[in-house]
Amino acid sequence: MNQEPTSNFWLFLEVLAKRRSLILGIVFVAAVGSIAAAFILPKWYKAEALLLPPKDISSSFVGSSRFSEAISITGGLNLPILATPNDLYARMLKSRTVTNKVINEFKLQAHYKTRNYEETYDAFMYHTVIRVTEEGLLSVTIEDKVPQLAADLTNALVDALDDVNKAIIADRMNQTKEFVETRLQLVLTDLDSARFELQEFQMKYKTVDFDEQTRLAIEQAAQLKIKLAELELQVDMSQITLGAKNAELIDLQRQQTIIKKQLNTLENSNSDSSFFSLPVASIPSLKGKYEQLYSRVKVSEALYQVLLEQREQTRMKEFEKMPTLSVLDRATVPELKNRPKRTLIVAGSVTVSFFFAIFLAVLLEYFRKLEEKSPDDYKRAIHFLSAYFGWLPGVKK
């Protein structure tokens, strides 16, 4: 059982030896052809730029989410779970809006010798590689036969993305600015109205510090009631001891009447114009009205302050001319070609041609033996090969 594989192996080596001229000829032709092709093929140079797109910028004051969305292109977007802002920028680099600038600026339709814009765009994307690195950076690579053009195209694509990014942010900023200005006018109108109503309330009811004035009015009323209670006690005792017609009793009753009148005035209709007294009976209703007006003024003032800060930040951003993208490495003119890989081309061609030559040698030896042992099967095989592969040079022979 061990003889059959051994004899087959030696038969295989015998075939290789017998057909060595064919095998070496095919390998030689393939090697010469691949070497010639490797040197004839045009050289392509690759230029690369590395980007660090900005993160979402957040503002430092309350209620600034709308402003934060305006100054970051990814702000307010619901990205998929596995998507990052870098993925968004990578897709933007492939957009027609960005690529149109580069295609038109460098006249790439004539450069690539394409017939229309679609073919030009496809050719440009074929020579462009945009990817997000493992470190989270955005890599832009463009290859071209001209080293300088490869670098210029790469930098131009990055600049085009920055221009589009600025335009989008500027549009959002204008919308935000219009919103802030409109809202600011409405809040200012409401603030003026609230302040006017609060001022009228204060003038009408003589209020400056409502809580302090309330405390003073209640203390004043309490003191009058205490004094009134003391007088009532003295009157009752004097009626028993002095009699109803006593002059001292009459004076006490007169004092009692005066205090009751003062207390009634204090509780119901205080006519004091000194801004230090309030009608005690009206304090609950006045307090609610005062707090409503006061809160309205404070809320309007706080909102007005927030809108003022937002307006100032939008104005500051309008004067900024800094790039919206952080370019870590701009593309430089490549010194070494990227392709063709001549060594790989020659080695690959020689390897493939060698195995093809061995296969062809074994096949020819098989047909030779088939012709000797079974001429009819040989004729059928030749007829099949001629029918399907007769157009190839050397097959009929």
C-alpha positions as a printed NumPy array, in Angstrom:
array([[  0.   ,   0.   ,   0.   ],
       [  2.967,   2.334,   0.509],
       [  4.273,   1.739,  -3.038],
       [  1.448,   3.497,  -4.883],
       [  1.964,   7.013,  -3.432],
       [  5.726,   6.667,  -3.907],
       [  5.43 ,   5.573,  -7.531],
       [  2.921,   8.389,  -8.198],
       [  5.334,  10.914,  -6.692],
       [  8.175,   9.746,  -8.913],
       [  5.861,   9.75 , -11.901],
       [  4.996,  13.354, -11.061],
       [  8.681,  14.268, -10.893],
       [  9.22 ,  12.46 , -14.188],
       [  6.498,  14.592, -15.808],
       [  8.121,  17.763, -14.459],
       [ 11.48 ,  16.685, -15.814],
       [ 10.058,  15.761, -19.211],
       [  8.168,  19.051, -19.517],
       [ 10.856,  21.226, -17.947],
       [ 11.242,  23.331, -21.081],
       [  7.543,  24.136, -21.095],
       [  7.491,  24.948, -17.373],
       [ 10.616,  27.086, -17.454],
       [  9.445,  28.804, -20.617],
       [  6.096,  29.743, -19.119],
       [  7.696,  30.949, -15.886],
       [ 10.303,  32.92 , -17.834],
       [  7.717,  34.556, -20.068],
       [  5.562,  35.413, -17.038],
       [  8.55 ,  36.851, -15.183],
       [  9.664,  38.982, -18.107],
       [  6.098,  40.129, -18.757],
       [  5.47 ,  40.995, -15.104],
       [  8.767,  42.885, -14.877],
       [  7.922,  44.84 , -18.001],
       [  4.403,  45.532, -16.736],
       [  5.722,  46.586, -13.328],
       [  7.973,  49.183, -14.919],
       [  5.42 ,  50.282, -17.511],
       [  2.604,  50.782, -14.996],
       [  2.372,  54.413, -13.844],
       [  3.543,  55.361, -10.365],
       [  0.928,  56.435,  -7.856],
       [  1.737,  58.576,  -4.823],
       [ -0.323,  58.761,  -1.65 ],
       [ -0.773,  61.79 ,   0.625],
       [ -2.471,  61.62 ,   4.03 ],
       [ -3.963,  64.146,   6.45 ],
       [ -5.071,  63.482,  10.042],
       [ -8.   ,  65.34 ,  11.578],
       [ -9.375,  65.726,  15.05 ],
       [-12.96 ,  66.967,  14.606],
       [-14.196,  69.194,  17.432],
       [-16.369,  67.868,  20.192],
       [-19.712,  69.391,  21.054],
       [-19.094,  72.742,  22.739],
       [-21.185,  73.505,  25.795],
       [-21.838,  76.975,  27.115],
       [-21.194,  78.043,  30.689],
       [-24.607,  79.474,  31.55 ],
       [-27.999,  77.977,  32.184],
       [-30.436,  77.569,  29.312],
       [-27.766,  77.505,  26.599],
       [-28.57 ,  74.167,  24.946],
       [-29.847,  75.873,  21.801],
       [-26.626,  77.88 ,  21.54 ],
       [-24.509,  74.741,  22.097],
       [-26.29 ,  72.978,  19.245],
       [-25.679,  75.951,  16.982],
       [-21.901,  76.036,  17.408],
       [-21.399,  72.279,  16.933],
       [-22.516,  70.524,  13.784],
       [-23.198,  67.294,  15.654],
       [-25.163,  69.042,  18.418],
       [-28.813,  68.044,  18.578],
       [-28.362,  64.988,  16.302],
       [-29.533,  61.553,  17.378],
       [-26.617,  59.453,  16.155],
       [-26.897,  55.644,  16.005],
       [-25.574,  53.734,  18.994],
       [-22.254,  52.734,  17.396],
       [-21.802,  55.945,  15.414],
       [-19.495,  58.754,  16.537],
       [-19.099,  62.372,  15.405],
       [-16.011,  61.207,  13.485],
       [-18.206,  58.861,  11.45 ],
       [-20.438,  61.815,  10.62 ],
       [-17.482,  63.872,   9.413],
       [-16.163,  60.894,   7.418],
       [-19.465,  60.68 ,   5.582],
       [-19.5  ,  64.437,   5.041],
       [-16.11 ,  64.175,   3.313],
       [-17.729,  61.899,   0.72 ],
       [-20.704,  64.171,   0.153],
       [-21.245,  65.944,  -3.156],
       [-21.309,  69.296,  -1.374],
       [-17.728,  68.828,  -0.164],
       [-16.278,  66.968,  -3.154],
       [-17.781,  69.378,  -5.712],
       [-15.458,  72.117,  -4.482],
       [-12.37 ,  69.969,  -5.05 ],
       [-13.55 ,  68.482,  -8.363],
       [-14.289,  71.902,  -9.815],
       [-11.221,  73.632,  -8.392],
       [ -8.752,  71.093,  -9.8  ],
       [-10.715,  70.292, -12.996],
       [-10.635,  66.596, -12.187],
       [-12.919,  65.631, -15.065],
       [-10.153,  66.544, -17.501],
       [ -7.509,  65.089, -15.19 ],
       [ -9.224,  61.69 , -14.922],
       [-10.399,  61.857, -18.575],
       [-13.983,  61.025, -17.601],
       [-17.098,  61.758, -19.618],
       [-19.383,  63.239, -16.956],
       [-19.579,  64.29 , -13.346],
       [-20.722,  60.873, -12.077],
       [-17.673,  59.155, -13.539],
       [-15.446,  61.917, -12.183],
       [-16.901,  61.542,  -8.696],
       [-16.495,  57.739,  -8.82 ],
       [-12.888,  58.073,  -9.998],
       [-12.127,  60.598,  -7.256],
       [-13.664,  58.348,  -4.592],
       [-11.764,  55.345,  -5.994],
       [ -8.486,  57.116,  -5.31 ],
       [ -9.665,  58.481,  -1.931],
       [ -9.657,  56.555,   1.358],
       [-11.472,  58.06 ,   4.37 ],
       [-11.429,  56.13 ,   7.617],
       [-11.592,  56.502,  11.378],
       [ -8.431,  55.172,  13.011],
       [ -8.351,  52.961,  16.079],
       [ -7.317,  56.022,  18.122],
       [-10.436,  57.908,  16.997],
       [ -8.69 ,  60.192,  14.508],
       [-10.037,  60.897,  11.042],
       [ -7.659,  59.896,   8.233],
       [ -7.988,  61.319,   4.702],
       [ -5.788,  59.71 ,   2.033],
       [ -5.731,  60.547,  -1.696],
       [ -3.449,  59.024,  -4.325],
       [ -2.434,  60.458,  -7.675],
       [  0.255,  60.087, -10.306],
       [  1.547,  63.573,  -9.489],
       [  2.935,  63.804,  -5.897],
       [  2.183,  67.52 ,  -5.533],
       [ -1.369,  67.061,  -6.776],
       [ -1.961,  64.222,  -4.298],
       [ -1.027,  66.523,  -1.405],
       [ -2.986,  69.453,  -2.815],
       [ -6.123,  67.347,  -3.321],
       [ -5.923,  65.99 ,   0.229],
       [ -5.521,  69.428,   1.799],
       [ -8.198,  70.89 ,  -0.468],
       [-10.681,  68.203,   0.599],
       [ -9.966,  68.965,   4.273],
       [-10.367,  72.719,   3.637],
       [-13.617,  72.093,   1.747],
       [-14.978,  70.155,   4.712],
       [-13.998,  73.015,   7.018],
       [-15.724,  75.541,   4.718],
       [-18.929,  73.496,   4.604],
       [-18.761,  73.027,   8.369],
       [-18.381,  76.785,   8.85 ],
       [-21.29 ,  77.487,   6.504],
       [-23.579,  75.095,   8.368],
       [-22.559,  76.532,  11.736],
       [-22.951,  80.105,  10.431],
       [-26.465,  79.295,   9.235],
       [-27.315,  77.836,  12.619],
       [-25.787,  80.846,  14.316],
       [-27.932,  83.207,  12.235],
       [-31.043,  81.246,  13.125],
       [-30.061,  81.291,  16.79 ],
       [-29.288,  84.999,  16.625],
       [-32.683,  85.77 ,  15.092],
       [-34.382,  83.626,  17.724],
       [-32.472,  85.333,  20.567],
       [-33.157,  88.84 ,  19.222],
       [-36.886,  88.145,  18.796],
       [-37.147,  86.512,  22.204],
       [-35.148,  89.331,  23.773],
       [-37.606,  91.945,  22.549],
       [-40.581,  89.946,  23.845],
       [-38.951,  89.441,  27.256],
       [-37.986,  93.115,  27.454],
       [-41.568,  94.153,  26.713],
       [-42.876,  91.768,  29.371],
       [-40.247,  92.999,  31.846],
       [-41.207,  96.63 ,  31.329],
       [-44.875,  95.745,  31.784],
       [-44.163,  93.758,  34.971],
       [-42.051,  96.553,  36.447],
       [-44.726,  99.129,  35.662],
       [-47.455,  97.054,  37.331],
       [-45.262,  96.442,  40.38 ],
       [-44.513, 100.161,  40.606],
       [-48.211, 101.037,  40.413],
       [-48.964,  98.506,  43.138],
       [-46.268,  99.98 ,  45.372],
       [-47.504, 103.52 ,  44.812],
       [-51.117, 102.571,  45.459],
       [-50.537, 100.556,  48.626],
       [-47.415, 102.395,  49.816],
       [-45.276,  99.245,  49.731],
       [-41.493,  99.233,  49.654],
       [-40.548,  96.091,  51.571],
       [-43.744,  94.128,  51.901],
       [-42.544,  91.665,  54.517],
       [-41.033,  94.364,  56.729],
       [-44.06 ,  96.595,  56.387],
       [-46.34 ,  93.684,  57.23 ],
       [-44.35 ,  92.979,  60.369],
       [-44.558,  96.635,  61.455],
       [-48.314,  96.807,  60.829],
       [-48.98 ,  93.628,  62.801],
       [-46.787,  94.791,  65.687],
       [-48.576,  98.154,  65.72 ],
       [-51.971,  96.447,  65.779],
       [-50.839,  94.1  ,  68.548],
       [-49.624,  96.985,  70.679],
       [-52.948,  98.811,  70.233],
       [-54.881,  95.692,  71.212],
       [-52.751,  95.216,  74.278],
       [-53.322,  98.836,  75.294],
       [-57.045,  98.475,  74.538],
       [-57.235,  95.392,  76.735],
       [-55.55 ,  97.228,  79.569],
       [-57.971, 100.176,  79.237],
       [-60.991,  97.842,  79.212],
       [-59.734,  96.306,  82.447],
       [-59.263,  99.752,  84.053],
       [-62.741, 100.891,  82.882],
       [-64.4  ,  97.842,  84.385],
       [-62.607,  98.317,  87.678],
       [-63.309, 102.097,  87.743],
       [-67.038, 101.511,  87.166],
       [-67.096,  99.364,  90.278],
       [-64.988, 101.574,  92.465],
       [-65.532, 105.129,  91.182],
       [-69.035, 105.113,  89.707],
       [-70.329, 105.855,  86.225],
       [-70.031, 109.67 ,  86.441],
       [-66.443, 109.794,  87.604],
       [-64.181, 112.098,  85.54 ],
       [-61.305, 109.621,  85.526],
       [-63.609, 106.903,  84.235],
       [-64.878, 109.195,  81.499],
       [-61.286, 109.94 ,  80.457],
       [-60.492, 106.224,  80.329],
       [-63.553, 105.588,  78.163],
       [-62.488, 108.443,  75.865],
       [-59.025, 106.828,  75.475],
       [-60.701, 103.488,  74.788],
       [-62.775, 105.007,  71.98 ],
       [-59.731, 106.626,  70.394],
       [-57.714, 103.361,  70.426],
       [-60.622, 101.402,  68.912],
       [-60.845, 103.972,  66.143],
       [-57.082, 103.737,  65.506],
       [-57.245,  99.956,  65.51 ],
       [-60.15 ,  99.929,  63.069],
       [-58.283, 102.325,  60.774],
       [-55.125, 100.231,  60.959],
       [-56.963,  97.002,  60.194],
       [-59.276,  98.174,  57.422],
       [-58.298, 101.481,  55.805],
       [-54.921, 102.754,  56.833],
       [-54.553, 106.287,  55.493],
       [-50.906, 106.589,  56.525],
       [-48.919, 107.841,  53.531],
       [-45.485, 107.29 ,  54.997],
       [-44.837, 103.906,  53.245],
       [-44.467, 102.27 ,  56.648],
       [-47.981, 100.996,  57.326],
       [-50.391,  98.599,  55.626],
       [-54.08 ,  97.803,  56.298],
       [-53.77 ,  94.602,  58.308],
       [-57.03 ,  93.082,  57.069],
       [-55.87 ,  93.407,  53.443],
       [-52.436,  91.887,  54.003],
       [-53.336,  88.314,  52.812],
       [-54.771,  89.45 ,  49.473],
       [-52.116,  92.152,  48.993],
       [-49.351,  89.693,  49.786],
       [-50.509,  87.297,  47.032],
       [-50.738,  90.104,  44.471],
       [-47.368,  91.514,  45.496],
       [-45.625,  88.144,  45.284],
       [-47.151,  87.52 ,  41.856],
       [-45.917,  90.854,  40.493],
       [-42.54 ,  90.558,  42.195],
       [-41.972,  87.004,  40.874],
       [-42.939,  88.063,  37.36 ],
       [-40.355,  90.853,  37.486],
       [-37.609,  88.554,  38.804],
       [-38.306,  85.813,  36.248],
       [-38.314,  88.321,  33.394],
       [-35.055,  89.858,  34.649],
       [-33.355,  86.439,  34.891],
       [-34.521,  85.403,  31.419],
       [-33.474,  88.755,  29.988],
       [-29.99 ,  88.33 ,  31.47 ],
       [-29.641,  84.828,  29.953],
       [-30.698,  86.088,  26.525],
       [-28.259,  88.988,  26.761],
       [-25.401,  86.573,  27.442],
       [-26.47 ,  84.381,  24.527],
       [-26.582,  87.385,  22.221],
       [-23.082,  88.426,  23.279],
       [-21.728,  84.912,  22.663],
       [-23.306,  84.737,  19.199],
       [-21.761,  88.129,  18.374],
       [-18.349,  86.926,  19.579],
       [-18.599,  83.782,  17.453],
       [-19.403,  85.866,  14.38 ],
       [-15.989,  87.526,  14.579],
       [-14.051,  84.294,  15.059],
       [-12.257,  83.106,  11.916],
       [-10.615,  80.042,  13.425],
       [-11.022,  76.654,  11.669],
       [-13.794,  74.437,  12.993],
       [-11.628,  71.333,  12.469],
       [ -8.362,  70.512,  14.2  ],
       [ -5.831,  69.334,  11.591],
       [ -3.136,  67.343,  13.344],
       [ -1.157,  66.605,  10.176],
       [ -1.677,  68.356,   6.87 ],
       [ -0.774,  66.379,   3.773],
       [  2.781,  66.804,   2.538],
       [  4.204,  65.971,  -0.885],
       [  5.003,  62.207,  -0.828],
       [  8.545,  61.236,  -1.796],
       [  7.995,  57.496,  -2.209],
       [  5.494,  55.879,  -4.548],
       [  2.584,  53.929,  -3.103],
       [  2.126,  51.604,  -6.074],
       [  2.78 ,  49.608,  -8.164],
       [  4.423,  47.132,  -5.807],
       [  6.9  ,  45.771,  -8.326],
       [  8.313,  43.04 ,  -6.12 ],
       [  4.86 ,  41.722,  -5.292],
       [  3.795,  41.866,  -8.94 ],
       [  6.817,  39.886, -10.154],
       [  6.719,  37.404,  -7.271],
       [  2.996,  36.853,  -7.671],
       [  3.216,  36.416, -11.432],
       [  6.112,  33.951, -11.176],
       [  4.309,  31.918,  -8.488],
       [  1.031,  31.745, -10.387],
       [  2.745,  30.951, -13.688],
       [  4.804,  28.194, -12.031],
       [  1.734,  26.385, -10.697],
       [ -0.081,  26.952, -13.971],
       [  2.877,  25.494, -15.869],
       [  2.888,  22.404, -13.614],
       [ -0.85 ,  21.963, -14.114],
       [ -0.44 ,  22.319, -17.885],
       [  2.455,  19.841, -17.929],
       [  0.432,  17.249, -15.994],
       [ -2.565,  17.842, -18.245],
       [ -0.52 ,  17.381, -21.424],
       [  1.02 ,  14.2  , -20.046],
       [ -2.452,  12.95 , -19.189],
       [ -3.656,  13.551, -22.754],
       [ -0.567,  11.827, -24.141],
       [ -1.252,   8.692, -22.113],
       [ -4.957,   8.912, -22.925],
       [ -4.099,   8.936, -26.648],
       [ -2.023,   5.781, -26.221],
       [ -4.445,   3.826, -24.034],
       [ -7.852,   5.044, -25.301],
       [ -7.79 ,   6.82 , -28.685],
       [-11.584,   7.224, -28.748],
       [-11.677,   8.992, -25.378],
       [ -8.743,  11.111, -26.518],
       [-10.646,  12.215, -29.624],
       [-13.682,  13.071, -27.514],
       [-11.542,  15.129, -25.144],
       [ -9.874,  16.946, -28.042],
       [-13.258,  17.631, -29.582],
       [-14.488,  19.103, -26.289],
       [-11.43 ,  21.305, -25.89 ],
       [-11.654,  22.51 , -29.495],
       [-15.343,  23.35 , -29.102],
       [-14.895,  25.503, -25.985],
       [-11.242,  26.551, -25.947],
       [-10.229,  26.343, -29.594],
       [-10.018,  30.128, -29.834],
       [ -7.055,  30.154, -27.414],
       [ -3.636,  30.087, -29.061],
       [ -1.979,  26.656, -28.9  ],
       [ -5.077,  24.7  , -27.841],
       [ -5.692,  23.079, -31.24 ],
       [ -2.045,  22.105, -31.494]])
